[in-house]
Amino acid sequence: MTPELKWLTDPTVFAVNRLDAHSDHVCYRSEAEIRLGGSSLRQSLDGSWRFAYSACPAARPADFYREDADLSAFGTIRVPGHIELQGYGQIQYTNTLYPWDGRSYLRPPQIDWDNTPVGSYVREFDLDEGLRGQRVCVSFQGAEQALFVWCNGHFVGYAEDSFTPSEFDLTPYIKETGNRLCVEVYKHSSASWLEDQDFFRFSGLFRSVYLYAKPKVHIRDIWLKAELAEGNTTGLLTPIVKLDGETDGARVHLRLTDGEEFALFDEDIDGSTIELSAIHPWS
């Protein structure tokens, strides 16, 4: 698939190749990793990125995502962080007005092509040992406002949701060493018309970026639906779990402990509601 700038002004295109939303649980390889508080299935890409700022799309380095691209003119920027707070562009605060009011006459879903800043980000990395040989995805926890993503010269995907994570599967393009992740972030898109609230207008990769590995069987989504039975002393817990990968014959085991590490439940689950006695409800 070839990425197109016209997606920025097409309200029907707000995600291309983006993975479905899911719970924000962290996967660990072992209980020991849980106790240590770090997962070998996750690799942070936060830190210093190569960066070029452009005042409008026409001025951007359009081919910067190619593997042989010359990045000698690029500077650096910190991720996570707003572009405007690191010496690029202009800080802007608006309340009831759109940022372009009084400067350009626009109607939805248009953007001002002469005043839509673009940040071009590049991060080079090797895969950590714990991610090698597995399916690898990238998670952008917050990118304002529209982003195009490439990995090792290949287009990966597009998304517009500024304040919710956007994740993409890098598995077809990732290598063990010598990877180059390239991201274009546009300050405005058709989605800008949905943001007319009392806040500062910033842009960029303003929340963390990280890679995570999916083992052969991966828990993609979890919903633990908790309720109280009549009388308020019996807890009802319905676990809903969605799996990825080689799921034939897979089983899910749930261990639920209290604050003293005493196991209240320690069995395989099938989606049925679990009853827990002597519950003290919180208020």
KEKE-3310 file (N, C-alpha, C; in steps of 0.2 Angstrom, whole numbers, plus 5000, padded with zeros to 4 digits):
npx = (5004:5002:5006:4996:4994:4982:4974:4974:4964:4953:4939:4935:4946:4955:4963:4975:4980:4981:4982:4969:4961:4965:4965:4976:4986:5001:5012:5022:5037:5039:5035:5045:5049:5038:5039:5051:5047:5050:5048:5054:5048:5046:5052:5059:5058:5060:5068:5082:5079:5082:5078:5068:5060:5047:5038:5027:5018:5023:5036:5043:5055:5052:5056:5063:5061:5067:5079:5091:5092:5098:5102:5109:5105:5097:5092:5090:5078:5068:5059:5047:5039:5033:5034:5034:5038:5052:5059:5055:5043:5028:5021:5004:4989:4972:4954:4939:4940:4946:4962:4966:4957:4954:4965:4965:4952:4943:4934:4926:4931:4944:4961:4974:4986:4997:5000:5002:5011:5025:5033:5047:5053:5066:5072:5084:5088:5093:5085:5080:5086:5075:5065:5067:5065:5051:5034:5033:5027:5024:5020:5013:5010:5004:5001:5001:4995:4991:4999:5011:5019:5034:5045:5061:5061:5049:5031:5021:5009:4995:4988:4976:4971:4974:4975:4974:4982:4991:4994:5005:5009:5025:5031:5033:5044:5054:5070:5084:5095:5100:5089:5077:5066:5054:5044:5031:5024:5009:5003:4989:4974:4959:4953:4956:4945:4937:4942:4940:4943:4947:4962:4980:4988:4997:5010:5017:5026:5021:5019:5025:5035:5036:5042:5034:5034:5025:5022:5020:5007:4997:4990:4979:4969:4960:4946:4940:4926:4919:4907:4894:4885:4868:4866:4879:4891:4896:4907:4906:4915:4919:4929:4935:4944:4954:4963:4979:4987:4994:4981:4974:4969:4974:4975:4969:4975:4970:4976:4971:4974:4974:4978:4988:4994:4987:4979:4964:4958:4963:4964:4960:4951:4936:4928:4917:4907:4915:4912:4916:4918:4914:4918:4924:4916:4922:4921)
npy = (4994:5011:5026:5041:5058:5064:5057:5065:5074:5067:5061:5048:5040:5036:5027:5016:5000:4999:4991:4983:4991:4988:4981:4988:4980:4973:4961:4948:4937:4929:4925:4930:4941:4949:4952:4959:4970:4973:4969:4957:4956:4968:4983:4999:5014:5026:5042:5050:5055:5056:5071:5082:5097:5104:5118:5116:5103:5103:5107:5097:5083:5072:5059:5054:5042:5032:5018:5022:5035:5052:5059:5069:5083:5083:5086:5083:5077:5075:5061:5054:5070:5087:5095:5109:5113:5111:5119:5121:5127:5135:5139:5138:5144:5141:5144:5145:5147:5140:5135:5140:5150:5167:5167:5158:5153:5140:5125:5111:5095:5102:5106:5118:5119:5126:5129:5119:5111:5099:5085:5076:5060:5049:5034:5023:5006:4991:4975:4970:4955:4948:4950:4945:4934:4933:4939:4956:4971:4989:5002:5018:5028:5041:5052:5067:5075:5067:5052:5045:5029:5021:5006:5001:5006:5002:5005:5006:5010:5021:5033:5043:5046:5056:5055:5042:5026:5021:5007:4995:4981:4976:4965:4959:4967:4969:4967:4958:4966:4983:4991:5004:5015:5026:5041:5051:5066:5075:5091:5095:5088:5081:5077:5087:5096:5091:5094:5106:5113:5120:5121:5120:5120:5107:5097:5081:5067:5064:5055:5040:5028:5012:4995:4979:4961:4947:4932:4915:4911:4923:4934:4945:4954:4959:4958:4960:4958:4964:4961:4963:4950:4949:4955:4958:4952:4942:4940:4943:4938:4939:4934:4939:4935:4937:4929:4929:4922:4905:4897:4886:4873:4880:4885:4895:4901:4907:4915:4922:4933:4939:4954:4949:4939:4927:4914:4917:4911:4899:4892:4885:4894:4897:4907:4908:4914:4918:4914:4923:4921:4930:4943:4960:4974:4989:5006)
npz = (5000:4996:5005:5006:5005:5005:5014:5025:5024:5023:5030:5031:5032:5045:5051:5045:5043:5057:5073:5082:5096:5113:5130:5142:5148:5154:5147:5154:5154:5165:5182:5190:5183:5184:5198:5198:5191:5177:5160:5148:5136:5131:5124:5126:5116:5119:5121:5113:5097:5079:5070:5060:5057:5048:5041:5033:5024:5010:5012:5018:5021:5010:5006:5017:5024:5017:5016:5012:5014:5016:5031:5036:5038:5048:5065:5082:5094:5109:5114:5124:5120:5117:5101:5100:5113:5112:5105:5092:5080:5085:5101:5105:5111:5112:5114:5111:5098:5082:5077:5065:5062:5057:5050:5039:5028:5030:5028:5035:5028:5028:5028:5032:5020:5019:5032:5041:5051:5051:5058:5056:5061:5066:5071:5076:5079:5088:5090:5106:5115:5120:5112:5100:5086:5087:5085:5082:5088:5087:5098:5099:5111:5112:5099:5092:5077:5067:5060:5050:5047:5045:5042:5041:5027:5022:5021:5035:5042:5046:5057:5066:5079:5092:5107:5111:5111:5096:5087:5078:5067:5066:5061:5048:5043:5052:5058:5066:5070:5066:5063:5056:5061:5055:5056:5052:5058:5058:5062:5059:5054:5046:5058:5066:5067:5076:5088:5098:5110:5126:5127:5125:5109:5104:5096:5090:5095:5109:5120:5127:5116:5112:5108:5108:5111:5104:5109:5104:5108:5113:5125:5120:5123:5138:5149:5164:5172:5186:5199:5212:5221:5226:5243:5245:5249:5241:5228:5211:5197:5180:5169:5153:5139:5126:5113:5103:5089:5089:5094:5095:5105:5116:5133:5147:5162:5177:5191:5206:5218:5235:5245:5254:5246:5246:5238:5230:5219:5208:5195:5178:5166:5157:5153:5161:5175:5190:5207:5222:5239:5255:5252:5254:5250:5242:5244)
capx = (5000:5006:5003:4994:4993:4975:4971:4974:4958:4947:4937:4933:4952:4958:4967:4977:4984:4982:4979:4963:4962:4964:4967:4983:4990:5008:5014:5029:5039:5039:5033:5051:5049:5033:5042:5056:5044:5052:5046:5059:5044:5045:5058:5057:5061:5060:5075:5084:5077:5084:5072:5067:5054:5045:5032:5021:5020:5027:5043:5046:5060:5047:5059:5067:5060:5070:5084:5097:5090:5103:5099:5114:5103:5092:5094:5088:5073:5067:5053:5041:5039:5030:5038:5034:5042:5059:5063:5052:5036:5025:5016:4998:4983:4965:4948:4933:4942:4950:4969:4967:4952:4957:4971:4963:4945:4943:4928:4927:4937:4950:4967:4978:4992:5003:5002:5001:5018:5026:5039:5050:5056:5069:5075:5088:5089:5093:5080:5083:5086:5069:5060:5070:5061:5044:5030:5035:5023:5026:5015:5013:5005:5001:5005:4997:4989:4991:5006:5013:5024:5038:5050:5066:5059:5042:5026:5018:5002:4993:4983:4974:4969:4980:4976:4974:4987:4991:4999:5006:5013:5031:5034:5036:5049:5059:5077:5087:5099:5100:5082:5076:5059:5053:5037:5029:5018:5006:4999:4982:4971:4952:4951:4957:4939:4934:4946:4939:4942:4951:4969:4986:4989:5004:5010:5023:5026:5021:5019:5030:5035:5039:5040:5032:5034:5019:5024:5016:5001:4997:4984:4978:4964:4957:4941:4938:4920:4918:4901:4892:4879:4863:4869:4885:4896:4899:4909:4906:4920:4918:4935:4934:4951:4955:4970:4982:4992:4992:4977:4971:4971:4977:4970:4970:4975:4969:4977:4969:4977:4973:4984:4993:4996:4983:4975:4957:4956:4969:4961:4959:4945:4933:4923:4911:4907:4918:4910:4921:4914:4917:4920:4923:4916:4925:4916)
capy = (5000:5017:5031:5047:5064:5065:5054:5070:5078:5062:5059:5041:5037:5038:5022:5011:4995:5000:4986:4985:4993:4982:4983:4990:4975:4971:4954:4946:4931:4924:4928:4933:4947:4953:4954:4964:4976:4974:4964:4956:4956:4975:4987:5006:5018:5033:5045:5054:5053:5061:5075:5088:5101:5108:5122:5113:5097:5104:5108:5091:5079:5067:5053:5052:5035:5027:5016:5025:5043:5056:5062:5074:5089:5082:5088:5078:5079:5070:5057:5058:5077:5091:5098:5116:5114:5109:5124:5120:5129:5141:5137:5141:5142:5143:5141:5144:5147:5135:5138:5143:5156:5173:5166:5154:5151:5133:5122:5104:5093:5104:5109:5123:5115:5131:5130:5112:5109:5092:5083:5069:5057:5043:5030:5017:5002:4984:4972:4967:4948:4945:4951:4942:4927:4933:4944:4962:4977:4995:5006:5025:5030:5047:5056:5073:5072:5061:5050:5039:5025:5016:5002:4999:5008:4999:5008:5001:5012:5028:5034:5050:5046:5059:5054:5035:5022:5018:5001:4992:4975:4977:4958:4958:4971:4970:4963:4958:4972:4988:4994:5011:5017:5033:5043:5058:5068:5081:5094:5095:5083:5081:5076:5093:5099:5088:5097:5114:5114:5125:5118:5122:5116:5105:5091:5077:5061:5067:5050:5035:5024:5006:4989:4973:4955:4943:4925:4910:4912:4930:4937:4952:4958:4956:4962:4957:4961:4963:4963:4960:4947:4952:4954:4962:4948:4937:4944:4939:4940:4936:4935:4939:4935:4936:4927:4929:4917:4898:4897:4879:4869:4884:4886:4901:4899:4913:4915:4928:4933:4945:4958:4944:4934:4921:4913:4916:4907:4897:4887:4886:4898:4896:4913:4907:4919:4915:4917:4923:4922:4934:4949:4966:4979:4995:5012)
capz = (5000:4996:5009:5002:5009:5005:5020:5030:5023:5021:5037:5031:5033:5051:5053:5040:5046:5064:5076:5086:5103:5118:5137:5142:5152:5152:5147:5157:5153:5171:5188:5192:5179:5188:5204:5197:5188:5170:5155:5143:5130:5129:5123:5125:5111:5122:5121:5108:5090:5074:5069:5055:5057:5042:5042:5030:5020:5004:5014:5022:5017:5009:5006:5023:5026:5013:5020:5011:5015:5019:5037:5038:5040:5054:5072:5087:5098:5114:5114:5123:5121:5112:5097:5102:5119:5111:5100:5085:5079:5090:5106:5103:5115:5109:5118:5107:5091:5079:5077:5059:5062:5056:5045:5033:5027:5029:5030:5036:5033:5025:5032:5028:5018:5020:5039:5044:5053:5050:5061:5053:5066:5064:5077:5074:5085:5087:5094:5112:5114:5122:5106:5093:5084:5089:5082:5085:5086:5090:5101:5100:5116:5110:5094:5089:5077:5062:5059:5045:5050:5040:5046:5036:5021:5021:5024:5040:5044:5047:5062:5068:5086:5096:5114:5112:5108:5090:5087:5071:5067:5062:5060:5041:5041:5057:5058:5073:5071:5061:5061:5056:5061:5053:5058:5050:5062:5055:5067:5058:5049:5046:5065:5070:5067:5082:5094:5099:5117:5130:5128:5121:5103:5103:5091:5090:5099:5116:5125:5126:5111:5113:5105:5112:5107:5105:5109:5099:5110:5116:5127:5116:5127:5144:5152:5171:5174:5193:5201:5218:5221:5231:5249:5244:5252:5236:5222:5204:5192:5174:5164:5146:5137:5118:5112:5097:5087:5089:5099:5095:5111:5121:5139:5151:5169:5181:5198:5209:5225:5239:5247:5257:5242:5247:5232:5230:5214:5205:5190:5171:5165:5151:5152:5166:5180:5196:5213:5227:5245:5260:5249:5258:5245:5243:5243)
cpx = (5004:5003:5001:4992:4986:4971:4970:4967:4952:4945:4935:4940:4955:4962:4968:4982:4985:4979:4973:4965:4961:4966:4975:4988:4997:5009:5021:5030:5038:5036:5039:5051:5044:5036:5047:5054:5046:5050:5052:5055:5043:5051:5056:5061:5061:5067:5076:5082:5080:5077:5073:5061:5053:5038:5026:5023:5024:5035:5047:5051:5056:5050:5064:5066:5064:5077:5091:5097:5096:5100:5104:5111:5098:5096:5091:5082:5071:5060:5052:5042:5036:5035:5039:5038:5049:5062:5060:5045:5035:5020:5010:4992:4977:4960:4942:4934:4946:4957:4970:4962:4956:4963:4970:4956:4945:4936:4929:4927:4944:4955:4971:4985:4998:5005:5000:5008:5019:5033:5041:5054:5060:5073:5078:5089:5090:5088:5083:5082:5079:5063:5061:5066:5054:5040:5031:5030:5026:5020:5017:5008:5001:5005:5000:4999:4988:4998:5006:5019:5028:5043:5055:5064:5052:5037:5022:5011:5001:4988:4982:4972:4974:4981:4974:4979:4986:4996:4999:5010:5019:5034:5037:5042:5055:5065:5079:5091:5098:5094:5082:5069:5058:5045:5037:5023:5016:5002:4992:4980:4963:4950:4952:4950:4935:4937:4945:4938:4947:4958:4974:4986:4996:5004:5017:5021:5027:5020:5024:5029:5038:5037:5038:5032:5027:5022:5019:5009:5001:4990:4983:4974:4961:4952:4939:4932:4918:4911:4900:4886:4874:4866:4876:4891:4899:4900:4908:4911:4920:4924:4934:4941:4951:4962:4972:4986:4990:4988:4973:4974:4974:4972:4973:4970:4974:4971:4976:4971:4974:4979:4989:4995:4993:4979:4968:4954:4962:4967:4961:4952:4942:4928:4917:4912:4910:4914:4915:4917:4918:4921:4919:4922:4919:4920:4920)
cpy = (5006:5023:5037:5052:5066:5062:5060:5074:5073:5059:5052:5037:5040:5033:5017:5006:4995:4994:4988:4987:4987:4985:4984:4986:4974:4964:4953:4939:4926:4928:4932:4940:4952:4956:4960:4970:4977:4968:4963:4956:4963:4979:4995:5009:5025:5036:5050:5051:5058:5065:5081:5091:5105:5112:5120:5107:5097:5104:5102:5087:5072:5060:5051:5045:5030:5024:5019:5033:5046:5060:5067:5081:5089:5084:5082:5081:5073:5067:5053:5066:5081:5094:5105:5118:5112:5113:5124:5123:5135:5138:5141:5139:5145:5140:5140:5144:5141:5138:5142:5149:5162:5173:5163:5153:5144:5130:5114:5100:5096:5106:5114:5120:5120:5132:5124:5109:5101:5090:5076:5066:5051:5040:5024:5013:4995:4981:4969:4959:4945:4946:4947:4935:4927:4939:4950:4968:4983:4999:5013:5027:5036:5051:5061:5076:5067:5059:5044:5036:5021:5012:4999:5000:5006:5003:5003:5003:5019:5028:5041:5051:5049:5056:5047:5031:5020:5013:4998:4986:4976:4970:4957:4961:4972:4965:4963:4964:4977:4991:5001:5012:5024:5035:5050:5060:5075:5084:5094:5090:5085:5081:5082:5097:5096:5090:5104:5115:5119:5121:5121:5117:5114:5099:5087:5071:5062:5062:5045:5031:5018:5000:4983:4967:4951:4936:4921:4911:4918:4932:4944:4956:4955:4961:4958:4961:4959:4965:4960:4956:4950:4950:4957:4959:4943:4941:4939:4942:4936:4938:4934:4940:4933:4935:4928:4923:4910:4896:4890:4875:4873:4885:4892:4900:4906:4911:4922:4928:4940:4949:4954:4939:4927:4920:4912:4912:4905:4891:4889:4890:4897:4902:4913:4912:4915:4918:4917:4925:4927:4940:4955:4972:4985:5001:5018)
cpz = (5000:5000:5005:5007:5010:5010:5025:5030:5022:5028:5037:5032:5039:5054:5047:5043:5054:5068:5081:5093:5107:5125:5137:5147:5150:5152:5150:5155:5159:5177:5191:5189:5182:5194:5203:5193:5181:5166:5149:5136:5128:5129:5122:5120:5113:5122:5115:5101:5085:5072:5064:5056:5051:5044:5039:5026:5014:5006:5017:5018:5016:5008:5012:5025:5023:5017:5018:5011:5018:5025:5040:5041:5046:5060:5076:5091:5103:5113:5121:5124:5115:5108:5099:5108:5118:5106:5093:5085:5084:5095:5105:5108:5112:5114:5113:5100:5088:5078:5070:5058:5061:5051:5039:5033:5025:5031:5031:5030:5030:5030:5028:5026:5018:5027:5043:5045:5052:5054:5059:5058:5064:5070:5074:5080:5083:5092:5100:5111:5116:5117:5100:5092:5085:5085:5086:5083:5090:5092:5102:5105:5115:5105:5091:5083:5072:5061:5054:5048:5045:5044:5040:5029:5018:5024:5029:5041:5045:5053:5064:5075:5091:5103:5116:5109:5101:5089:5080:5072:5063:5060:5053:5039:5046:5056:5065:5075:5065:5058:5061:5056:5060:5054:5056:5055:5060:5061:5066:5053:5049:5054:5069:5071:5073:5088:5094:5106:5120:5132:5124:5115:5103:5098:5093:5094:5106:5122:5123:5119:5113:5109:5110:5108:5109:5104:5105:5101:5115:5118:5124:5120:5133:5147:5159:5173:5181:5195:5208:5218:5226:5238:5250:5248:5247:5230:5216:5199:5186:5170:5157:5143:5129:5117:5104:5095:5087:5094:5100:5101:5117:5127:5143:5158:5173:5189:5201:5216:5229:5241:5251:5253:5243:5241:5233:5225:5210:5200:5183:5171:5158:5149:5157:5171:5186:5202:5219:5234:5250:5257:5254:5252:5247:5241:5240)
residu = (MET:THR:PRO:GLU:LEU:LYS:TRP:LEU:THR:ASP:PRO:THR:VAL:PHE:ALA:VAL:ASN:ARG:LEU:ASP:ALA:HIS:SER:ASP:HIS:VAL:CYS:TYR:ARG:SER:GLU:ALA:GLU:ILE:ARG:LEU:GLY:GLY:SER:SER:LEU:ARG:GLN:SER:LEU:ASP:GLY:SER:TRP:ARG:PHE:ALA:TYR:SER:ALA:CYS:PRO:ALA:ALA:ARG:PRO:ALA:ASP:PHE:TYR:ARG:GLU:ASP:ALA:ASP:LEU:SER:ALA:PHE:GLY:THR:ILE:ARG:VAL:PRO:GLY:HIS:ILE:GLU:LEU:GLN:GLY:TYR:GLY:GLN:ILE:GLN:TYR:THR:ASN:THR:LEU:TYR:PRO:TRP:ASP:GLY:ARG:SER:TYR:LEU:ARG:PRO:PRO:GLN:ILE:ASP:TRP:ASP:ASN:THR:PRO:VAL:GLY:SER:TYR:VAL:ARG:GLU:PHE:ASP:LEU:ASP:GLU:GLY:LEU:ARG:GLY:GLN:ARG:VAL:CYS:VAL:SER:PHE:GLN:GLY:ALA:GLU:GLN:ALA:LEU:PHE:VAL:TRP:CYS:ASN:GLY:HIS:PHE:VAL:GLY:TYR:ALA:GLU:ASP:SER:PHE:THR:PRO:SER:GLU:PHE:ASP:LEU:THR:PRO:TYR:ILE:LYS:GLU:THR:GLY:ASN:ARG:LEU:CYS:VAL:GLU:VAL:TYR:LYS:HIS:SER:SER:ALA:SER:TRP:LEU:GLU:ASP:GLN:ASP:PHE:PHE:ARG:PHE:SER:GLY:LEU:PHE:ARG:SER:VAL:TYR:LEU:TYR:ALA:LYS:PRO:LYS:VAL:HIS:ILE:ARG:ASP:ILE:TRP:LEU:LYS:ALA:GLU:LEU:ALA:GLU:GLY:ASN:THR:THR:GLY:LEU:LEU:THR:PRO:ILE:VAL:LYS:LEU:ASP:GLY:GLU:THR:ASP:GLY:ALA:ARG:VAL:HIS:LEU:ARG:LEU:THR:ASP:GLY:GLU:GLU:PHE:ALA:LEU:PHE:ASP:GLU:ASP:ILE:ASP:GLY:SER:THR:ILE:GLU:LEU:SER:ALA:ILE:HIS:PRO:TRP:SER)
# end
